[in-house]
Amino acid sequence: MSRKVRVGLIYGGKSGEHDVSLQTALAVIKAFDHSKYEIKPFYITKQGEWLSGPALNGPVADSKELTFTALPAGEEPGSSPLAPIFAASETGEGEALDVIFPLLHGTFGEDGTVQGLLEMANIPYVGAGVLASAVGMDKVMMKKLFAQEGLPQCLFRHFTRSQWEKDQAFFLMEIEIALGYPCFVKPANLGSSVGISKASNRDELLEAVRIAFQYDRKVIVEESVDAREIEVSVLGNDEPQASVPGEIVSSGSFYDYKAKYIDGKSVMVIPAELPEETAERIRELAVQAFQAIDGTGLSRVDFFLDRQDGSIYLNEINTMPGFTPFSMYPLLWKESGKPYAQLLDELIELAFDRHADKQKLQYSFEA
């Protein structure tokens, strides 16, 4: 019998989505086929400290079991974040980690930082690479890239803190003329709708910008469209596939953090009730967006569908979407014929394939 695949799970993290990441890790551990996989947990505290726990050969009951409080034996405080990964990779033949699954959401997790560390470790890992992760996190760079590719988007404006402080009157005029009210104000680099506000007049706009700057030095302002919110899951590397589309029916005026995670009143309609040609066009655009950022592994791509004329607008791409069994990403694939456990198998295989391709490139340089 072949040995188990050793998977290192990285979760927690310094971002505001720490607790969401813990729930994702708990769900993934429960879903893995433990006859095929051995799980090595790596917990990042809210302060950024990396802690590793004992290998898991079965599910755990509660996320509290995944929040370790002590450094691994022999490890000094302040040591490199890669130390526990390298240590786990050097325990002996047949016991090295085979692949890393970073279950991190938001900054310091899906923005290319951890991905860069894993590239340095030269170990296969699930999901997007450094570039795709960074672009997928920065809404301004993402939208600029999508514009270059000719993908349909809502109008937007952006500015840094220093630009806003230097020329606030200009940006106010730009926003009011080009976008009008209401409009949405967002930190450029953050997930889970944290720090997002809807502004219906100048006073609300000024307050929304103030709030957004608490989370990032760069802010994006987008026009408001009376639209349905449609989401598609994408899976693959060079030949990505798109799931059936789903629809978010928000409990609030827009799908903010409260509507996503707190009040429990938002509804996911899977599959979305759409004309066949509209659904197919959205799926095509989802794959184009994934390829535009050089995506690998998985992403969820979000759209607006104008209620008045049916126009489709690409909203954003999320390179590490929520991944509990109740999250939109796996639910869309379940409806498309890929259950949760199968998704995990395919994501691991895609990580191995991507790493093998990169190794060929390295060998060609060495030759």
N, C-alpha and C positions, 0 to 999 in steps of 0.2 A: 504494500500500500504506500502510495506517495505521501511525502510529508505535507503538513499543512502549510498554506501560504501565510507568512507572518506579516500582518498589517499593522502599521503604526498609525494610531488615530491621534491627531492634534486638535484640541478643542479648548474652549474657554476664551482667553485673549483679553486684550486691554480695551477693546472697543465697547461701545454702548450696547452691543448685541451679545455680550458675554453669556447671559442666561439663555438666550435663544440657542446659542451654540451648544450649551450643555444638554438641552433637550434634543437637539439633533444627534449628538453623540450617543445619548441613551437609546434613541430609536434605532440608530445604525447598529449598535452593539446587539440589540435584541433581534434585529432582522438578519444579521449575518448567519450563514450556515456554519456553525462551529465545528462541524465534522470536516470542513474544508479550510477554515481560517482560524488562526490564533491571533488574538488582538492584543497589541501592546499600547496602553493608553499614555498619552502625554498631555498633561493639563497645564495650561498657561493661566496664571492667576490674573486678577484685575490689575495688579501692579507690574505684570510682565514677567514674573518669575516662572521658569519652566520646571515642572515636577513630573516625574514618571512613576507609574504604579506597576504592580505585578501583572504579568501576562494573564489574559482572560481566556478561558476555554468554554465560556458560557455567558448568558446574559446577566445583567445586574438589575436589581429591582428599582433602584432610585438613583437620580443624578447626584445625590449627596455622596454616593460611593465612588464618584469619579472626581471629587474635589480633594486632592491630597494636600496635606499640610506640612510635609517635611521633604527636604531634598533627598534624592536617591543616595544610597550609601556610597561614601567616598567622594561625593561631589561637593565642591566648595561654593559658597555664596558668590554670586556675581560671575560665575563661569559662563562660557559661551552657550547660547541657546542650542547650538548644534551638539553640545557635549552629550546630552542623554541619548540623542539619535545615534551618534557615532558609537557610544558605549553599547547601545543595544545592537548595533550592527557588527560589533567585534566580539561577540560572546562565544564565538566558535563556529566551525563549519556546520551548516545545517540549521543554525539558530539566528543567523543574521536577518535583519528586517528585509523583506522583499519589496515592499511598497509603502508609501505614506499616503494617508487619506486626510488632508487638512479640512476639518469641519469647522472652519472659522468664518464668521460673517463680519463684514464691515472693515474699518481701518485696522491695520496691523494683522490682517488675516486673509482678505481676498483682494488686496490692493497691490500685490506683487512683492511685498516685503518678505513674507514667509516663503513664497515661491522662489525668491532669490536665494534664500538660505538652503532650500532643498536642491536647487541647481548646484550650489557649491558642494553639497554633500554627494552629488552625482547619484541620487537614488530616485527610482521611479515614484511619481506622485500623481494623484488623481486631480483632474481639473485643468483649468487654464494655466498657461505659463506666465512669465513675468510681465511681458508686454500686454497681453490680453487682460490680465488681472488689473494692471494699472489703468489701462484705458477704460475698462468696464467700471471701475470705481469712480473715476473723475468724469462727472457728467458733462463738463464743458468740453474736454478733449474727445469724449465719446461722440457728442453731437457734432463737433467739427469733422470728425472722421466720417460719420454717417452722411453728413452734408456732402463731403468729397465723393462719396460713393453714390450720391443721387437718391438716397433713401428719404421718403417723405417724413417730415417732422413738423411739429408746432414751432411757431416763431419763438425766439428766445434772445435774451441779452445777458451779459455776464460782466463781472468786475471783481477786482481784488479789494481788500480792505483799504489799502493805500490809495487806490484809484477812486474809491467811493469817498474817502475823506477829502481828497484833493478836488474832486469835481462832482459833488453830489447833485448839484442842480442840473448838470448835463445829463447824468444817468436817469434822474427823475423824468426829465423831458423825453428822453429816448424811450423809456418804458411806457409812459403815458401815451405817446404818439404811436409807437410801433405795436405795442401789446394791448394797451388799454386795461380797463378793469372789468371783471376781476382778473387777477393774475396769481401765479403761484411762485413763491420764493423758497429756494432750497439751498442748503449747503452743497457745494460742488462735490465733496467727498464724504458721503455718509450713506448708510443703507437703512432699510426698514422704516423709511419715511420719518426718521428722526429729524427734528428741526425744521420741518416744512410747514409753511403757513399759507393761507389763502388771503389775499388782500383785495378789498373792495373799494378802497379810496386811498388817498395819499397818506393819511395818518396810519392806517393799517399797513401800508407798504413800508413806511419808515420803521415801524415796530417789527415787522416781519424780517426786514434786513438786519435789524439789531439782533434778533433771535438767531438768525442763520449764521451770523458772524461769531456767535458763541461756540459754534461747532467746526468752523473752517475759515480759512483766510480768503476763500474764494466763494462767491455766491452766484447762482444762476436764477434768472427770473423768466418764467415761461407764460405764454398766453394761455388763457383758459378756453377750453372747447367743451361744448355740451356733448359729451361722448360716453359710450360704454367702454369699460375697461376689459380688454381681452388679453389673455396670456397664453404663450406657447412654450413648451419645453423642447429643448434641442439636445441631442445626444450624438456624439461621434467625434472623429478627428478630421481627416481629410474629406470624408464623405458623410457629413452630418445628416441626421434625420430629424424631422419635426413631428411632434405629437399632434393630436387633435387640439384645437383651441378650447380654452375655458374662459368663463367670464366671472369677474368679481363684481358682485352687487354690494356696494359698501353701505355700512350702517350710518355713515356720516355724509357730509357734503363732499368729502373726498376720502380716499383710502389712506388715512394717516396711521400713526403708530397705535393709537387707541383702537381704531377700527380693525387693525391687523391682529393685535395681540391681547387686548384687554376686555372689550365689551362682549366679544364672542357673537355679535349679531350680524356680521357680514356673511354673505352667502356666496359659495362657489358653485357655479352652474357648469357642469361637465357632462358632455361637451356643450359648448356655447351654441345657442340657437342662432345659426347664421345660414345665409344662402350658401350653397356649395362652392360657388365661384369666389365668394368673399373669404370663406374659410381657407380655401386653397391659396388665395393670394396672400393671406396673412402668414400661412405656413412658409410660403416662398420667401417672403420678406424676413421672416425669423431666421431662416438659414442664411440669407444674404448678410444680415446683421452679424451673425455668429462668425461668418467667414471674413467679414470686414475687419474685425478686431483680431483675426487669427486665433479664434477660439478653439479649444480642445476639451474633450471630456463632456462637460455639461454646461448649460446655461438656460436661464429662463428669459424669454424676450417678451416685453410688455408693450401693448399697443393701445391707442385710442381709436374708437370707431365712431365717427361723427353721427349723431342721431338724426341730423337734418338731411344730409346729402350722402351719407355712407362713406365719406372719405376716410382713408386709413392713415393714421399717423403713428410712426414708431416712437415710443416713449423712451425706453431704456433697455439695457441688457444687464442681467445679474449673473455673474460668473460662478457664484456659490449661493444658490437660492436655498431657502428653507427646505430641509430634507427629512422632516418627520413624516410618518405615514399619512398625516393629515395635511401636509403641505401641498400646495398647488403642483409643484414640479413632479413628484412621484404619482400624484393622483391623475394627472394628465397622461402619464405613461401607462398607468394601470388601465385607464379607459382605452388606450391605444394598443393594449395587448402585452405590456411588459410589467409584470408585478414587481413589487419592491425588491425582493431578494434577487430577482433576475437583473434588475437595474444595477445593484451593487456588483454583481459578477461582471457585467459588461463594463462598468466604470473601471474596475481593477484591470480588466484586459486592455482597455483603451490606454491606461497609464503605462502598462508594459509595452504596448505597441509604440507609443510616442517616445518612450525612453530608448527603445531599440533603434528607432530611426535616428535619434540624436547620436547614439553611439557609433553608428555607421559614419556619420559626418566627422566625428572626432577621429575615428580610425583613418579616414581619408586624409586628414591633415597630418597625422603622424606618419603616414606612408610617404 
